[in-house]
């Protein structure tokens, strides 16, 4: 059970898988920051902790359901000669939800509706925590399936996932505060969510989208926006 501890290959696999989970968790952090930002300030930290904790439980639940996850890649039905599996269905539904949520948030910001009826009724702490947990299933599905194919030891997978969630727990608050202080960053983050949602939707129809291009575009956009923030600070002073 713990023989892998003395294996260098196992530690390399753990490091690789942990890095993969952290990189793929960037999407989660952005989404969590946007959702939590709709809550009153005194509820945000609590919702963030509960949400990330719930997300870890859902992710570990996926991991322990190895046989079920493996079965998700088998076709369930066919649409216009395209075979749709359970995994594809999750990606399609999750992608559509992200497109809907990010578009609605952008509309609320442009129309000046933040803090209005929608924030008071729809965005309760419980609803926010549930949304974080459910969306984590979509975000983590590919990474969990990749983990199952990359590593044989269940303990290594668990350690990598718990470690990645710990990084999310540590960094989500600072990222969320930064997004709240800079409205243009929030708009950029919502645009990322739209792009991610569209990517998930497309991949649900077995069209592979190289993630490297997406992460490079996101990193480059963030770099440009950070430079813009520095320029604005200089002019304001």
Secondary structure, DSSP 8 states (H G I E B T S, - for coil): --GGGG-HHHHHHHHHHHHHHHHHHHHHHHHHHHHHTTS-HHHHHHHHHHHHHHHHHHHHHHHH-HHHHHHHTSEEEEETTEEEEHHHHHHHHHHHHHHHHHHHHHHHHHHT-TTSHHHHHT--HHHHHHHHHHHHHHHHHHHHHHHHHH---HHHHHHHHHHHHHHHHHHHHHHHHHHHH-HHHHHHHHHHHHHHHHHHHHHTTT----HHHHHHHHHHHHHHHHHHHHHHHHHH-
